[in-house]
Amino acid sequence: MARMNLWRRIAFILAGSVCAHAAEPLASVRAIRSLSAEERELSLPVRLDVVVTFYHEAWGVLFVHDGGDGICVGVPEAMRPQVPFKPGTKLHVEGAAGAGEFLPVVLPSKLESRGTAELPEYQRVSAEELFVPAMDCHPVEVRGIVRGTSFSDESLVVDLQADGWMLKTVVSQRETLAQLPWQLVGRRVRVRGIAGTHFNDQRQMSGRLLYVADVESLVLDEESKPVGDVPLARVDGLLRVDSPLRQRVRVRGVVTHVSDGSGIYLRGEGGSMFVQTAQQVAVRRGDEVEAEGYPLITPFRPSLSAIDVKKTGEAETPRPIAMHAAQTRNSREQCELVTLDGDFVEMMHGREGASVVCRSEGQVFEAVLANGRLPEMDAGMKLRLAGVCEFSTTHPLVIPRNATGFRIYLRDADDVTVLARGPWWTESRARWMLGGLLLLAMAVGAWALTLQMVVRSQSSVIRQQAEQQAKLEERQRIASDLHDTLEQELVGVNMLLDTTAIRLNGSHAQADEPLSLARKLLRRAREESRSTIRELRSVTLEQRGLPAALDELLRPLATAGGAKFEVKVSGSPERLAGTLETHLLRIAQEAVANAAQHAAARHITISLGYADDTVGVEVRDDGHGFDVSTPVQAGHFGLGGMKERADKIGGQLRIKSMPGAGTVVTVSAPAQPLKRPAISTTP
């Protein structure tokens, strides 16, 4: 059944998406608000003619009304006008209906101003009616008492108490106002605005607020009362049992901390307190001030919602009071400038500033620096912190001795002093050290295994090379013996037969035929012996030439050591004298062997160049290299052997190398074309 319902829903969505373009656009806000959960996902087209009721230019939040209902339009940054929309602006909106996070919203593709129109009627509601979820986006009017003001996120926030319900009203305001009109704090007002909603990710309402177009939308709802002498109160004298309701008072003190857009902390007679104000206050730490306003009931200690704050003088910067984290909290520490020592645990940087988590006397607390950054710290550092203390609690009875935690509000980075550096051997460093040792052990094991494999490989290469060298030497010895004995004897026999043929000069006809046959057989035997000698010397070199011999014979030598091997040929290759090719091959072989076995080269390149009168071989590697000025050690004959071979062919040997820069071995010699003797066909 569940699978069938799933397929039905998929079919419904697909069908709706196909029909979305063909359907008539939704032309009323009520039709959009009435969409079902499935229909909200279809991005159905919308075409509305509406009136602007509220616009927050910094957030792009636009509320509109079509005479029947209100809805929110999410204005993307690219479509936000240079001149903000004003309430009463008539708009033509085209776009699509979006699912929204509480009610459906309009996602516009076109916003066109078409003059002005009358605003809809603001419905007078009680606080209880205002909190009905369906009131979202509706224009409403509600009565209440202004309890405080603050400035946050390019908005003026006015705290309103309506029939016991606390409500925040938001006014789009890029800059704080120099003075609130009519001295609203503590006065009854009527507020006209658009009902907004706090919600969670399950489309549930979690709070209510009012979006207000401007401060003029807060209208006094009572006659102005003459203000007589405002009594001067001690900090610890506010909201005592004999205090009248909504009593306007004055307090005096010295500023200990200024919280931009929120208020000031001051230390006065009887303790410290927070004075809430959203106005620009031209005071700083150490100034003597007088604040006038209405007491507010706030946790642990009353605060003051100020109507006016004025500077009366200057004093010394207040000194922090020592605080002990493990002691029972008392009311004198709330909002007080305190100092305490603690151990650094961790630091966090967020949108609103830096936060340092510390531990003192077994208590973990947080020190916050708003709109600032702190230097990096190491775990275990001992810090001395200075700042304003505020309590927190999870106990239902909110009294100072039930405080379960506290927070320190730092004034600037100088409020953090490093008393002692943390121990070098920390848990984090221990983990890094153990990890490093583990990696080192793994690397050593891998290196030993690799070295063992390399030794085996090199031993195999050396063994194969020794066997190959022994075979080559044996073949050379046999070839030399054949050349020095059989070849010479065949030459001598051939000379005797030639002499005999000359002396007979055809005088013995019967001997001419066997003599001619003997001479032919002798020439055949000489050709066979020469071919055998060539095969013994180098099969590849004799049959395929020097380029092929360099590639075929030297590539295994290079690649056995793990190097990449390449042979480049320039010019017009031609066969050269056997001795010349053999010596060039052996010089190149020695250079490649040195690069692969001793220099640990990764790339070896042989360049063979043919010119008109010369031939050259260059062997280049990227191995360790060596100092060519250093004398050759006793017992090493490689370089000397290459020099001797170069001298035998009348060539020049040049070796260029530096430690760490590889080696280039170059040999050039006069070209000696291979002469193939013609076989005589005459006696």
TORBAPA-706070 format. One record per atom (N, C-alpha, C): x negated, y, z. Coordinates in steps of 0.02 Angstrom, whole numbers, plus 50000, padded with zeros to 5 digits. Layout:
residues N
XYZ;...
This chain:
residues 683
499584994050000;500005000050000;499565006350000;499025006250042;498575012050045;498245013249978;498045007649943;497735008349878;498225011249828;498855009049832;499365011649786;499465019149797;499495021349861;499575028449875;498985032449849;498375029549854;497785032949829;497835033949754;498035028649718;498095029249645;498645034149626;499185034249665;499715039149651;499465046249659;499055047349711;498795054049722;498315056049666;497885051349645;497425052849590;497805054449527;498325050449514;498735051749454;499065058549458;499305060349518;499635066749527;499145072549514;498535071849541;498045077149531;497855077749457;497755072049424;497575072249353;498135075249312;498755073149328;499325075949291;499385083449304;499265085449367;499315092549382;498785096549348;498175093849343;497635097549310;497765098149235;498085093149206;498245093549134;498785098749122;499255099049170;499815103749160;499675110749186;499105111549222;498975118049253;498935123549202;498615122149145;498535127349094;499195128649057;499595123449053;500215124349016;500755127449060;500705126849129;501225129349173;501215136949175;501785139749192;501835146949201;501445148949264;501075154549263;500705156649322;501165158049381;500925156749441;501305158349501;501345165949506;501955168549513;502065175749509;502275178849575;502295174849629;502495177649694;502045174649748;501945178549800;501545176249856;501885170449891;502545170749896;502915165349930;502795158649895;502775158749827;502655152549790;501965149749806;501475154149815;500795151849831;500775149049902;501085152649949;501075150250019;501455143750028;501915142149981;502325136149987;502015130049954;501415130649925;501095125049892;500965119349941;501055113249918;500905107449960;500145106449962;499935101950007;499215100650015;498915098249949;499275094049912;499005091549848;498985097049796;499505101349795;499535106649744;498995111949756;498785112849817;498265117749831;497605115949798;497505109549784;496875107249754;496875107849678;497415110049648;497475110049575;497255116449541;497085121649581;496875128149554;497395130749504;498015130949526;498555133249483;498475140549466;498655142749406;498555149649386;499015154349425;498765160549435;499125165449474;499135172049436;499705175549437;499755182249408;500225186249454;499935191249490;500325194949541;500265202449531;500785205949550;500775213249557;500905214649630;500395217449664;500415217849737;500165224749759;500225225849825;499985232049856;499465230249908;498915234049909;498385232849958;498615235050027;498535230550076;498695232250146;498075232950189;497515229550170;496885230250207;496315227750163;495735231150168;495145228850131;494535230350174;494125225050185;493485225750221;492935225550169;492645231350153;492175231650098;491535227750110;491325226950173;490715223250187;490825215750182;491425213350198;491565206150197;491895203850133;492195208450094;492565206450034;493235203350050;493515204850110;494165202150131;494705207150109;495165204850068;495695209050041;496375205950057;496815209750092;497495207550105;497975211550061;498445207950030;498925211149985;499625208750002;500125212549977;500825210949991;501235212349929;501695207849913;502105208849853;502815211049869;502935213249930;503605215349951;503975209949988;503735203749983;504065198250017;503605194950068;502975193750047;502495190350091;501795193250077;501345191750125;500655193750118;500195187850108;499615189250078;499125183950066;498435187050063;497925182850071;497235185050069;496935183650001;496555188549976;496205187849912;495455188049927;495095182849908;494375182749919;494015186049861;493745192049873;493435195949819;492695194149815;492465191049760;491745189549755;491345196049750;490715195549768;490295201549771;490255205149704;490255201349649;490185204349583;490805208449564;491385207249597;492005210749580;492185216149630;491765217349680;491925222349731;491825229349701;492325233649707;492275240249675;491795244849713;491515249749676;491085254549709;491475258849758;492085260749739;492525264349785;492995259249817;492965258249882;493365252949914;494105253849901;494465248149898;495195248449892;495495251849954;495985256049942;496325259449997;497015256250007;497265256150070;497955253750080;498435257850038;498895254550005;499375257849961;499175257549888;498575255049872;498365254249802;498755248549771;499035249849712;499405244649676;498915240849632;498925234149637;498445229949601;498805224849558;498505223649500;498715217949458;498165212649466;498365206749490;497885201449506;498025195449462;497485192949431;497525186649394;496965182149419;497115175749421;496615170949445;496925164149458;496705161049511;496955154349528;497085153949602;497515149449622;497665148249692;497135143549720;496835145549776;496345141349809;496635138149871;496315132649893;496575128849951;496545133050014;496035137250022;495965141050083;495785136550141;495665139750200;495495135850260;496055135950311;496565140150301;497155140050344;497775140350300;497885145850266;498395146450214;498045146550146;498415145250091;498115145950025;497875153150015;497385154049971;497115160649955;497125161549879;497005167649858;496965169149786;496235170249769;496005166649717;495315167449692;495365171349626;495205177749627;495355181949570;494835181349514;495085181949453;494655182749395;494735189749365;495265193249388;495395200049363;495745203949418;495485210049432;495795214649480;495855221349445;496455223649436;496565229849398;497005234549439;496745240649454;497125245649491;497635248849444;498245249549470;498775252549430;499155257749471;498785262449500;499095267949537;499215266149609;499715269249638;499875268249709;500595266049716;500755263449775;501435261249790;501545261749865;502165261349887;502315261649958;502075255349994;501815256450054;501615250750094;502225246950119;502175240550131;502735236750158;502885238850229;503455237050254;503645238750322;503255234550372;502995237750423;502625234250476;503125231550527;503155225150535;503645221950579;503425222650652;503865225450694;503715226150765;503805219350799;503275217150831;503285210550862;503005211050933;503225206250974;502925205651041;502275201751034;501895201651088;501265197951086;501385190551074;501905187851104;502055180751094;502245179351022;502655183850992;502835182850921;502235183550875;501775187950895;501175189050854;500765182650848;500775178450900;500365172450901;500695166550867;501275167550835;501565162150795;501115161150733;500875155050718;500405153950663;500645156750596;501305156450582;501555158550516;501505166050505;501325169950558;501255177150550;500625179050512;500205174250495;499575175750461;499705179750398;499325185150388;499325189650329;499915194450329;500345194450380;500925198950380;500745205650412;501015211250387;500935217750420;501355217850484;501055219650539;501395219650604;501215225950642;501635227450692;501505232850739;501585229950809;501085231150852;501085228350919;500865233750968;501115233351030;500945238051083;500465234751132;500015238951159;499545236251208;499135241751239;498665239751282;498225244351317;497515243151293;497165248451273;496465247851251;496035246451312;495685240751309;495265238851366;494515239851353;494325240651292;493615241551278;493475242051204;492875244151188;492665244751118;491955242351111;491805240051051;491115237951035;491025238550960;490405238050938;490245238550867;489855232450846;490105228650795;489775222450775;489915220950702;489395218850666;489465216450597;489845221550553;489615227850556;489895233250516;490655234050529;490845233150592;491545233750611;491595236750681;492085241050690;492265243450756;492775238550785;492625235750843;493065230750875;493365233950937;494025234150939;494395236950995;494745231251032;494605230551096;494925225351137;495605228051161;496125224351145;496805226451160;497135221251205;497455223551258;497835219051302;498575220251290;498915215051263;499625215651246;500015210551285;500405212851333;500825208451374;500425202651404;499825204251426;499405199051457;498985195151407;499105195951342;498715192551290;498145197251270;497525194551265;496965198451242;496895197651167;496815203251133;496825203451060;496275208151036;495905206050985;495395210350956;495655213350891;495555219850884;495735223150822;495085225150787;495055224150721;494445225150682;494565230850633;494125235950636;494155241550591;493515241450549;493595241250482;493005241350438;492645247950447;492035247750472;491675253850489;490925252450483;490615255450433;489895254150422;489465257550475;489685263050504;489305266550555;489755267650616;489435267450675;489815268650736;490065275850737;490645276650768;490935283250774;490595287150830;490515293550819;490205297650871;490645298050932;491305298050923;491775298550980;492445295550958;492725291150998;493395288550982;493905294050994;494395294850949;494885300150958;495365298651016;495635303951046;496155303751098;495925300151162;495285298551167;495055295051227;495485288851239;495455284151191;495925278551190;495835273551246;495235273051272;495105267751322;495555268851383;495905263351400;496355263451457;497045266251441;497185267951379;497835270851361;498265265751323;498925266851329;499395262651292;499425265251220;499405260551173;499415262551102;499875257851063;500085260351006;500415256150955;499915255050899;499835248850878;499335247150828;499685244050768;499545246850709;499785243850647;499205240550611;499305234250592;498775230550558;499035224250526;498575220350499;498735214050466;498525208350511;498985203850524;498835198150568;498325193550535;497765192850569;497245188150546;497205182250593;496855177050571;496855170750609;496155168050617;496005165850678;495425161550689;495665154350679;495265150250645;495475143350631;494875138750634;495015132250636;494475127350634;494475123850567;494045118750559;493975115350495;494535110350482;495035110050526;495615105650516;496255109750507;496165116150486;496715120750471;497155122150533;496835122050591;497205123550653;497035130550676;497535134150699;497435140850725;497095140550793;496575144650803;496225144750867;496185151750896;496505156650865;496495163350891;496825168150843;496965174150868;497285179250827;496905185850833;496875189650778;496585196250778;496985200550730;496865207050734;497205211850690;496695215450648;496815215750582;496405219650537;496745226550530;496395231750552;496675238450554;496315242850503;496685246650465;496395250550411;495915255850436;496095259450489;495675264850515;495875266250587;495495270550619;495625272150689;496305275650697;496515279250645;497155282750648;497745277850653;497615271450640;498155266450646;498285264550718;497865267050766;497985266050837;498295272550863;498945272350878;499325278350896;499495278150970;499375283751005;499545284051076;500285282851086;500455278851136;501145276951149;501385279751216;501035284651242;501235287651306;501025294951306;501355298751348;501185305751353;500495306551386;500135311251360;499485312551390;499575315151460;499205312251506;499245314351576;498655318751592;498785323951631;498225328351649;497705324451690;497095325651674;496545322351708;496295327051763;496385324951824;496145329051880;495415327351894;495235328151955;494555326451975;494485318851973;494005316551934;493875309351928;493415307451985;493615302652028;493195300952086;492545297652065;492025298952103;491375295752093;491345289452135;491215283652103;491225277352139;490535274152139;490405270252191;489805266152193;489895260052146;489345257252124;489385251352082;489745245752118;489615244952183;489925239452220;490605241552249;490865247352227;491505249552253;492075248852203;491945246252143;492465245752092;492905239652105;493545240552091;494045235152093;494055231552160;494015235552213;494115232552279;494865232052293;495055229152348;495745227652362;496185233852366;495895239652382;496285245852388;496245250052325;495965247352270;495895251252208;496565251452171;496785257452148;497415257852110;497325255152039;497885253552005;497885250851937;497685256451888;497265254751842;497045259351789;496775265851818;496335265151868;496025270951898;495435273251856;495415279451839;494855282351801;494325284451851;493705282151839;493175283351888;492535285451852;492055287851894;491395289451870;490885285351909;490365283251874;489795279951908;489155283251885;488655283151928;488015286051912;487475280851922;486945281551882;486385276951889;485835278451839;485335274051840;484755274651794;484805268951743;484715270651680;484775265651626;484205260751631;484375254251633;483865248951632;483805245651564;484345245951524;484315242651458;484875245551415;484725246651350;485225249051302;485355243451252;485985241251247;486185236151199;486545239551141;486215240151084;486485244051028;487165241351007;487645246050999;488315244150976;488745240851028;488485240051089;488865236551140;488935240651203;488385243351229;488415247251290;487735247851322;487745249651387;487125250551424;487175247051491;486605245051517;486555242551585;486245248051627;486525249051686;486245254251730;486205251551801;485735254251838;485645252651909;485855258751949;486375257851990;486625263452030;486665261552103;487035265552140;487105264252211;487545258152221;487265253152253;487645247052266;487515241552216;487035242352170;486865237052123;486845239452051;486885234652005;486855236051933;487495233751900;487645236551841;488265234851806;488175236151732;488675233851692;488685234951620;489215240151604;489035245051564;489495250251541;489615249051467;490235247451450;490415245651381;490605251951342;490285252851284;490455258551242;490225257051171;490655258951123;490465258151052;490205264551022;490225270051060;489985276351033;489225276551032;488965281050990;488245282350991;488075285651057;487625282651095;487425285251160;486695287151156;486555293551163;485865296051156;485505295551222;485425289551247;485055288451309;484565282751298;484085282351343;483595276951340;483395274951411;482985269851415;482785267351481;482465272851522;482665273051585;482395278051630;482805284451635;483315285151591;483735291151594;484255290351650;484375295951686;484925296151734;485555297951696;486095294151705;486715295251667;487305295151715;487845298051689;488495297751722;488995295151672;489325289551687;489805286451642;490505286951672;490985288851629;491675289551651;492115284851610;492565281351643;493005276751608;493425272751656;493625266751633;494075262451671;493725255951688;493795253651750;493495247251769;493815241451730;493405236551712;493635230551678;493485224451721;493955219851720;493845213551756;493425208951710;492815207851729;492365203451691;492055198551740;491825192651716;491565187551762;490995190051807;491035188151869;490515189151920;490465196351945;490585201451902;490535208351925;490915212851877;491305217651902;491675222151858;491195226151814;491435227751754;491075232251710;491505238351698;491255243151659;491615249351648;491715250351573;492345251451553;492485253251484;492455260851480;491915263451451;491755270551457;492135274651406;492365280451430;492635285551386;492085290351366;491635291551411;491095296351398;490485294251439;489905295051409;489265293851443;488825299851428;488565302951480;488135308651469;487515308151513;486975310851485;486335310751520;486325316551569;486095315251630;486055320351682;485345321851704;484865317751683;484175318951702;483725313151682;483115313351706;482625308151692;482325305651757;482145299351758;481845296351817;481305291451794;480955288651842;480465283551825;480825277351797;480475273851752;480755267651725;480875262751783;481475260051789;481615255551845;481165249451845;480975247351904;480545241451910;480985235251918;480805229651885;481195223551892;481175220851963;481705217651984;481755214452049;481585207052042;481165204552088;480955197552084;481555193052094;481575187752053;482125182952055;481845175852059;482175171552097;481955164652104;482505160152076;482325156052026;482825152251989;483185147152032;482855144352083;483145138852121;483615141352175;483625147752190;484045150252244;484775150752222;485225150852271;485935151852256;486035158852229;486415159452177;486515165952145;486945170552190;486795177052185;487195182052221;487365187652173;487875191552191;488145196552145;487645201952129;487155203252171;486675208552156;486235206852096;486185200352078;485775198452020;486155199151954;486815199251955;487205200051894;487095207051864;486885207251801;486755213551764;486145217251790;485755214051834;485165217351863;484545216151820;484095221051821;483445220351789;483005216251835;482815210151814;482455205551857;481815203351822;481395200051861;480795196851834;480705190151868;480475185251829;480335178551856;479835175051812;479495170051840;479005166151804;479305159551782;479075157151725;479325150751699;478835147651651;478965141351635;478565137551587;478925137551520;478555139151468;478845139251400;479005132151377;479605131351348;479815124851322;479855125051246;480245129751219;480305130251146;480565137151128;480495138751063;480725145151038;481165143950977;481685148150970;482135147750914;482245154750886;482255155250819;482395161550785;483055160850748;483505165450760;484155165350727;484335171950697;484955172450674;485185178550642;485175184550689;485305183350753;485365188850801;484715190150838;484175186550823;483545187950856;483185181650877;482745182350927;482335176750951;482585174451019;482515168051031;482735165051094;482195160451119;482005161351183;481485157351214;481795153151270;481695146651267;481935142151319;481365140851368;481505142051433;480985141251484;481255136951542;480785134851584;480965130951644;480625134151704;481025135351756;480745138351817;481065135051877;480645132351921;480875129051982;481415123851968;481335120151913;481805114851895;482405117251857;482505123851849;483075126651814;482865128551742;483265126551693;483135128351623;483575134351606;483285139451577;483665145451558;483405147951491;483765152951466;483605155751400;483475163251407;482945165551372;482795172651369;482885174851296;483305180051286;483515182051218;483265189051204;482975189851144;482785196451119;483205197751057;483685202451063;484125203851007;483765207950954;483875206150891;483615209950834;482855210850839;482505205650856;481775206150860;481455199350855;480795199350855;480405193050851;479885193050906;479715187050927;479205186050978;478615182350949;478015183350976;477435179650950;477515172150963;477175168250922;477215160950930;476895158850997;477185153751026;476945151351091;476855143851089;476435141351136;476305134251141;476655131451202;476875125251196;477215121851251;476765121751313;477065122951370;476685122751432;476415129451454;476475134651411;476245141351431;476635143651493;476295147151537;476625150251594;476765157451577;477405159451580;477615166051558;477915169951618;477835176451614;478205180951660;478685184951618;479325184351635;479855187351595;480185192951634;480375198251599;480755203751629;481355205251584;481945206251614;482535207651575;483155207851618;483715208851586;484355209251621;484645202251629;484865200651689;485135193951704;485895193951699;486155188851667;486875187651665;487005180351680;487515179051724;487675172251745;488135168751696;488145162251701;488635158051666;488845152451713;489435149651700;489675144251744;490165139851706;490215133651729;490735129051705;491245127751760;491165131051817;491615130151875;492245134251865;492825131651882;493445135551872;493475141651917;493155141451975;493145147252020;492525151352005;492635156951970;492075160851944;491845165751997;491395163452040;491075167652090;490325166352085;489905171252105;489185170652094;488875164152120;489075161852179;488755155752205;488935149552165;489455149952122;489635144352079;489305144752010;488885149652000;488545150351935;488115144151923;488195141151865;487815135151848;487225136651802;487145142851782;486585144651739;486535152151733;486025154451700;485945161551689;485545162551625;485585168651599;485225170551538;484895177351551;484285178051522;483915184351527;483925187851460;484155194151460;484155198251399;483535202651399;483055200851355;482425204651351;482555211351317;482175216351338;482245222951307;481805223751246;481205220951248;480755220951191;480235215551202;479775214851153;479275209451157;478805210251217;478725216451243;478275217551299;478555214651364;479185212551363;479485209551423;479255202351433;478845199751387;478575193051393;477825193551402;477575191251459;476855191351474;476605184251483;476065182551449;475775175951456;475305175851516;475485171951567;475075171351627;474515166251619;474665160751584;474165155451575;474335151551513;473825149651477;473915145451419;474085138351441;474465134951400;474635128151416;474045123551408;474055117651440;473505112851433;473425110751361;472785110051341;472665108051272;472955101251258;472885096651307;473105089751295;473855089351310;474255090951260;474985090651267;475255084251237;475885082951250;476205077051222;476205077251146;476315083251119;476315083851046;475635082351017;475115085251048;474435083951023;474245076651033;474475073651088;474335066551098;474635062351042;475255063951023;475565060250967;475165061250903;474965067550891;474555068850831;473895065050833;473585064850892;472945061450898;473025053950886;473535050950917;473655043750906;473805042350832;474215046850802;474355045950731;473725046550689;473295051450707;472665052150670;472215046150677;472165043450739;471755037450750;472025031550711;472685030950709;472985025450671;472825026150597;472895032350571;472735033450501;471995032150487;471565034250535;470845033050526;470695025650525;471015021850572;470905014650572;471135011450507;471705013650482;471955010950419;471475012750362;471215019050364;470755021150311;470105017150313;469855015950375;469235011950382;469345004850357;469925001950376;470074995250352;470134994950277;470474999950248;470545000150175;469865001150142;469435005550174;468775006750145;468355000450147;468384996750204;468004990550209;468234985450158;468894984950150;469164980350101;468954982350030;469004988850017;468804991349951;468064990149939;467654991649991;466934990549984;466774983349970;467134978750005;467024971649994;467194969749921;467754972449897;467944971049829;467444973949779;467204980149795;466714983249750;466064979249749;465854976849810;465234972949813;465304966549772;465884963249780;466004957249741;466004958749667;466334964249649;466364966049579;465674967649552;465294971749591;464624973649568;464164967549565;464244963049614;463834956949612;463984952949550;464624952449533;464814948849473;464534952249411;464574959049411;464304962649354;463554961649348;463214962249406;462484961249404;462304954249382;462684949349407;462544942449388;462654941449313;463224944149289;463364943549217;462844947149176;462634953149201;462134956949164;461474953249162;461284950249221;460654946549223;460674940549176;461264937149177;461324931449131;461294933749059;461644939349045;461644941848976;460944944048956;460584947449003;459914949648988;459454943748976;459544938549018;459124932549009;459254929348941;459904929148923;460074926248858;459774930448801;459844937148809;459564941548757;458814940648750;458474940348810;457744939548807;457554932848776;457934927548794;457784920948765;457894921048689;458454924448669;458584924848597;458044928948562;457814934248595;457284938248565;456634934148560;456504930248613;455894926148611;455924921048554;456514917648549;456594912748496;456544916148428;456864922048423;456844925648359;456134927548341;455744929848392;455044931648379;454644925548359;454754919848394;454394913748376;454554911648305;455194911748289;455384909848221;455074914548170;455074921048187;454794925848140;454044924948132;453704923648189;452974923148187;452734916448160;453144911248163;452904904648141;453244902648075;453894901048081;454244898448023;454254903447966;454404909747982;454454914747929;453774915647894;453244916147935;452584917147906;452364911047865;452524905147891;452334899147853;452724898647788;453364900547790;453754900447728;453484905547678;453254911147704;452954916247659;452324913447628;451924909947670;451294907047642;451434901847589;451934897447603;452114892347554;452364895547490;452764900947497;453024904347438;452454907347397;451954910047431;451374912847394;451004907347357;450914901547389;450564896047355;450954893747294;451614893247300;452024891147243;451984896247186;451984902547205;451924907747153;451244907247118;450714906147157;450044905547128;450014899447081;450324893947104;450324887847062;450684889046997;451254892547002;451634893846941;451244898246893;450864902946921;450464907446878;449914903446842;449594898946879;449054895146850;449294890146798;449844887146810;450104882346759;450314886146697;450634891646707;450824896046650;451164892146595;451594887246617;451974883446567;451594878046530;450974876546553;450574871446517;450804864446533;451134863546587;451394856946605;452154857546609;452474855746555;453204856646551;453564852246601;453264846346615;453604841946662;453584844646734;453084848746748;453024851446817;453424857846826;453604861246773;453954867646780;454624866946815;455004861946797;455674861246825;455664859846900;455254854746925;455234853846998;454924859747034;454464863247002;454164869047034;454664874747043;455064875846991;455584881146995;456094879347048;456294872947051;456774870847102;456494871747172;455844870247181;455524871047246;455524878347267;455374882647217;455374889847234;456074892247254;456594889847219;457284891847238;457464889347308;457284883047322;457434880447389;457054884347442;456454886547427;456054890447475;456374897247489;456584900347434;456934906847444;457564905847486;457944900547474;458544899147514;458364898047587;457814894347599;457604893147668;457404899647702;457064904247664;456874910747694;457494914947711;457984914947667;458594918747681;458954915947743;458974909347747;459304906247804;458934907947869;458264907747867;457884909247927;457974916547947;457974921147899;458084928247916;458774929347947;459264926147918;459944926747946;459974924148017;459644918548029;459624915648096;459294920448145;458744923448122;458384928248166;458824934248182;459184936748131;459634942448143;460184940548193;460454934648185;460974932448231;460714932048302;460104929648309;459804929148375;459694936048405;459504940848365;459364947548392;460004951048414;460494951748372;461134954848391;461634953548336;462134949648352;462634947948303;463044954148284;463294957648335;463704963648322;463304969048288;462694970048312;462274975348283;462124973948210;461984967848193;461804966148125;462404966248078;462974963748104;463544962948059;463984969148055;464054972848113;464544978348114;464234985148125;463594985348138;463264991748144;463234994348215;462875000048221;462745002948287;463375005448321;463855008948288;464455011248324;464835005548356;464945000048318;465304994448346;464924991148402;464254990748395;463854987648448;463884991748512;463864998348506;463915002648566;464565001448602;465115001048564;465775000148595;465854993148624;465664988048585;465794981148606;465334978948662;464694980948660;464214978448708;464194982648772;464354989148768;464274993548826;464934994748863;465504993848829;466144995048863;466234990548925;466094983848920;466164979748981;465714982149037;465124984649019;464654986949070;464934992949107;465274997549070;465545003549101;466185002049140;466634998349109;467294997249141;467234992549201;466724988549204;466634984249262;466524988349325;466244994249318;466154998649375;466745003249387;467285002549349;467885006649359;467895013049320;467435014049274;467415020349236;467815019749171;468065025549148;468375025949083;467825026949031;467875023248974;467325023148925;467585025348857;467185029348822;467385031948757;466775032748713;466855030848649;466315031548599;466565036348545;466185041748533;466345046548481;465805046348427;466015046448364;465545046048308;465665052148264;465125055748248;465165061448203;464685060448145;464835063648090;464425062648030;464645056447991;464235054447943;464385048547902;463965042647926;464285037847960;463905032147985;463575028347928;462975026147940;462615021947891;462175017047929;462015011647895;461575006747926;460865009247927;460555008547986;459865010747995;459415004648004;458785006148007;458295000748017;458464997048082;458364990448079;458554986248136;458194988348200;457554989948194;457174991948254;457454998348283;457625003248240;457895009648264;458565008648299;459015004748267;459665003548298;459594999748365;459134994948367;459034991048428;458804995548485;458304999948471;458055004348525;458585009348547;458965012148499;459505016748518;460035013148561;460205007048541;460685003148580;460435001948650;459785000148657;459514998548724;459455004848767;459295010548738;459265016748777;459965018448803;460465018048758;461155019448780;461375014448833;461185008148826;461365003148875;461075004748943;460455007048945;460145008749009;460495014649042;460675019749001;461015025649028;461705023849055;462075019749018;462735017649041;462685013549105;462205009149107;462115005049167;461955009349227;461525014449218;461365018849274;461985022649297;462395025149249;462985029049266;463505024749302;463605018649279;464115014349307;463915011449374;463275009449379;463065005749439;462795010249494;462465015649476;462125019749527;462445026549538;462755029349487;463035036149493;463775036249508;464105030349511;464825029949526;465225034349480;465065034349416;465415038649367;466125036049356;466585040749344;467275038949327;467415039649253;467015043549218;467095044549146;466395044149114;466325040049062;465695039349025;465855040048951;465515044648919;465635046048848;464975045348809;464995041548755;464415040848710;464585044348645;464155049048625;464235052648561;463675050548515;463855047648458;463365045448407;463435049948347;462885053548331;462915058348277;462425056748221;462695056748158;462275055448099;462185062048061;461565063948050;461405069848009;461015067447947;460785072347908;460435070347846;459785066547860;459405069147908;458745066147920;458665063447990;459155064448033;459085062248103;459715058548125;459615054948177;460175051548210;460085052648285;460635053948321;460595055348392;461135051748431;460975050248493;461435047048539;461435051148604;462045052948627;462115056548691;462565052548737;462345051348798;462735047748849;462875052848904;463515054448915;463725059448965;464175056149018;464025057349081;464445054649135;464575060049188;465085058749230;465255063449284;465085060449352;464535056749354;464345053549416;463985058149464;463615055049512;463295058949565;462755063549538;462415061449485;461855065449460;461245064749505;460685067749483;460075067349522;459615073149502;459115074149541;458625079449528;458105076849480;458095079449419;457635076849368;456915078449385;456805083349430;456115085149447;455815080449499;456235076249529;455985071649580;455615065849546;455025064249569;454655058649537;455035052149543;454965048049492;455295041449491;454975037049544;455405033749583;455145029349635;454795023349605;454315020749642;453955014849618;454425008949613;454345005049562;454764999249552;455365000449510;455505006949490;456075008649447;455805010249378;456005006249328;455725006749261;456235008849209;456865010349231;457385011949183;457225018049141;457075023649173;456925029849137;456285029149097;455795025849127;455165024749090;455275020449029;455685015249036;455825010948979;456165014748923;456655019248941;456985023248889;456485027748854;456005030648893;455495035048862;455045031048814;454855025048835;454435020948791;454795019048727;455445017448732;455825015648672;455895021748626;456005027648656;456055033648614;455395034948578;454845033848611;454185034948579;454075030148521;454325023948530;454215018948477;454575020648413;455135024248418;455505026048356;455365033248336;454865036348368;454675043148350;455205048248370;455575046848423;456115051348443;455935055348505;456415059448526;456355063648586;456915061848634;456735060948698;457215059248750;457275065248797;457895067548808;458025073148854;458545070848905;458395072248969;458845070449024;459005076749063;459665078349066;459905084349102;460375081949158;460205083849220;460605081549276;460495085949337;461005086449378;460965089849443;461375085849493;461185085849555;461575082149605;462295084749607;462765080049599;463465081749600;463745084349535;463335084949483;463565087849420;463515083049361;463415076649374;463395071949319;462715071849284;462665067749231;462035066949194;462185066649119;461725069649081;461765069349008;461095066848983;461105061048949;460505058048919;460565058748843;460065061948812;460085063148740;459445060448709;459525056648655;458935054348616;459075055648543;458595058448509;458645059748437;458005057048403;458095054448343;457525051348308;457635052148233;457095051848195;457175052148122;457575046148097;458025047548051;458435042248023;458015037947976;458045031347985;457685026547944;458205021947913;458415023247852;458925019047820;458685011847816;459165007347820;459015000247816;458824998447745;458244995447737;458004993247671;458134985847663;458544984247615;458694977247601;458254974947542;457744970647553;457294968547498;457674964647444;457544966547385;457864962947328;457524956247317;457924951247301;457654944547289;457404944047216;456774942347209;456484942047141;456754935847105;456944936947042;457194931447001;456694929346947;456114932546952;455594930746901;455004927646937;454624923446901;454034920346932;453534925546952;
